[in-house]
Structures are given as structure tokens and as C-alpha cells.
Amino acid sequence: MKQSPVIVAGMGPLGVAIAEALATHGLPVTVLCECNEIAMSGARLEQAGVVVVEGAAPWVFQLEQFDLPNARGLVLCADDDNVNLDAAIAARAMAPALPLMARLSDTMLQTFVAETVANVEVFSLASIAAPATASLALHRMNPPVDGIVAVVAMIRQLLRGVTPRPSALFWSVFAAFVAMLIPTSWFFARSLHLTFFDATYFVWTTALAVGYGDIALRDASTLAKAVGMTVMLLGAGFTAAMVGLMADWLLTRRLGSLFVRVSVRMTNHIVVVGAGSFGARVAELLHGRGNNVVVIEAAADAPNVQRLRALHIPVVIGDATLDDTLDLASAWSASILLAMTNHDAVNLHLGLRMQKEMQKVPVIARLRSRQVTRHVDEHCDFSAISPLLTATEHVVERVLQLVEPNATAPAGDDRQETAP
């Protein structure tokens, strides 16, 4: 007799991992996914023995086609809370006794569903893996520095964040100014019988249009006057260019402040890069344990930015792969940096970048791939974690407990590899 399947709806990275893991444990699995998801993962899932059914979220029509009351379980793990919420309510109405798990990132929605939808288990990447990540961060962070070491670190950080960093164009203009200054100073030192320093002073005041008048060209030769006129013209151009470039730098810094690129000056703190649901949850847990936390987020309008600021957690807006942004977060004097963005490449970049510093800052990088996680652990000086795999293990174990209460999930190597 054909066994009823466990239905997995939503074929993002988490859904694919859950479906494959359930199939590995010998359960019949049917996945509901959209056309683009089939193109990405359909062949891989079918190779694992998973039945793939095309549908449109929130899959209410497809769920009606199943014998849902007799299904072994339903796991809703799309990346969209709205989709999972709609499908959970519809599925519970169709099958009141169906074992049901729903992924919801929003804590208010989690509470709402838990209180109003009977017999549903709500989960999220953050609720499963964030506590373990926070504990790992507290274990791996550098010991706090104090006394003269802390003062030196603060001064170093202040200089990195405040010292101007003009563009290459500014340095090109300045180099051209110096190239004009030296030969003309030598020329006037010979023509006006001055010391080289006095001649440099004369050229400098002439080029910058100060003209104190203590050294003049009225009685000088025609050639000296011609060179002086040339210096005046070039000086006007150099002055305009350098003032304009410096004004551009100052305006950029000012606009950065207006767009919430605030500077945070502290030491012995924790920097969390990424204010998504997972990064924000980790930051809240660490802040709740009494740690100073600074968050870096690329988008000023990200959903969790205002919530973090309401908890008095500073949020720096900017690209975390740029040194300027890391300066604003005082990352170089932090106790640890947690790269928690949704992009593996960014998290790896941060781990590699921070290891180049003379005083290394420990890094924990969030990664999706098991292979990359293992490779980083073997070849890099920073830690890699995979919340996706941790969440997959948790969900699969709970599904096995729900559909086969007397069975025990085998303890495989994956658990040891991915547990923080």
C-alpha cells in the first residue's frame, strides 16, 4: 500500500534541504513549488526520490487536490511569511488533525499563529540557530582590553575614522602643485638672491594669492615677472581644484551623516553585519546579555533597522566590505565580528578581510553551503556556521517525531558538522 507523503511547500534553500533530508530518512515526500523553483531544484529533488508538483503560492488550490487529512505532515517553509501564513490557515481548515509546521520570521506573526491556529508548530531560522550563534560568539570573542591598550585602540580607531582620505585625483593635483613649487622656488632663489626657503615662501604666497608684499617682482627681470605671472595662473587653478576636491570630501561625509552613516566610537564591542531576521535576532540576544553591539546594514530602509535602534543598538548604514563603513562601526577594535548577511560572498570577504589586520578580530561567518563551511573551517582562521543546516536538522527531527512518534532520528555526521 502506498504511503501518504509528507508535503513540503516552498522550495527555497531551506525547503530543498528539508525535502532531501526527509527523503534520506525514507519518508515519501511531495514538494509544492513554483515554475522558477522547479527549474532550479526540480531535477535534484527528483533524483533524491521526491515528487515535485508545480503550483502557485500560497498553494491553496494544490492542497485541495491532495488527500490532506490523510497526509503524514505538512511543512510550510517559503521565504515569504504571508505565503506561509495563508497556507497554514487554509491547511488547518482542510485537515484539523494534520501535523503542521510553518516558517514565520516575524515574532508577532509567530505569536498570532500559535494562539489562533490549533496544533501548529512555528519555527524560523533565527529562533532555531540564533541562540547557538550568540553563544558561540561569546565563546570566541577576544578578551576585553583596558588601560593603555584600550586608549591606544580608541586613538587608532579615531584616527582611522576621522583622518581625511582624499581621492587619487586630489593627490594628483597636489603632486602637480609640488612639481611646480620646487623648480620655481629654485628659479626665484637664483633670480632674487634669496635662500631656497624664502623663495619657496614667496612662490607659496604667490600661488595661493595671499601676496603679503614683503617680496615683490617690481624690480625683477622680465623673465622673473613672466614666471611669477605663470605661477599666479597655475596657483589659481591648483587652489580651485584642491578646494573643490576637499569640499567634495566634506560634503560626502556630511551626506553620509544625513543618511544615517553615523560613527560609533567604542572598544570591546560586538559588530553584527546584516540586519535581516537572523542578524537582528543575534544582535538582540547579545544585547540582551549585556554586551555592547553595533550593527552594520546596507539598506537604511531595511525592516529591522528601526526596531534595533529602538533597543538602543547603534546601526551603521553602508557597505560592510568597505573600510570606511568598518571604520564607522569601530570594527578594528571590536571583540568579534559576526558576518550574518544573506550573501555567502560578503560574509567570506569580511572573514578574510579582518584576518589581514595586525591585531586580528575574530569572525564568525554565516554560510549556506556545507562544503564551503567545511572548507573554511579547514583553511581559514575564522569560524563558519550554517544556520540553514542547523534549522534543517531541527525541522527534520521534529517532523520525524510528529509523523513517527516511536522512531528516533539517527544521529549522523551532519549534526556534528553543523552544530556551532
Secondary structure, DSSP 4 states (H G I P E B T S, - for coil): -PPPPEEEE--SHHHHHHHHHHHHTT--EEEEE-HHHHHHHHHHHHHTT-EEEE--TT-HHHHHHS-GGGSSEEEE--S-HHHHHHHHHHHHHH-TT--EEEE---HHHHHHHHHHSTTEEEE-HHHHHHHHHHHHHHHHSPPP--HHHHHHHHHHHHHHHHS----HHHHHHHHHHHHHHHHHHHHHHHHTT--HHHHHHHHHHHHTT---SSS--TTS-HHHHHHHHHHHHHHHHHHHHHHHHHHHHHHHHHHHHHTT------SS-EEEE--SHHHHHHHHHHHHTT--EEEEES-TT-TTHHHHHHTT--EEES-TTSHHHHHHTTGGG-SEEEE--S-HHHHHHHHHHHTTSSSPPPEEEE-S-HHHHHHHHHH-SSEEE-HHHHHHHHHHHHHHHHH-TT------HHHHHH--
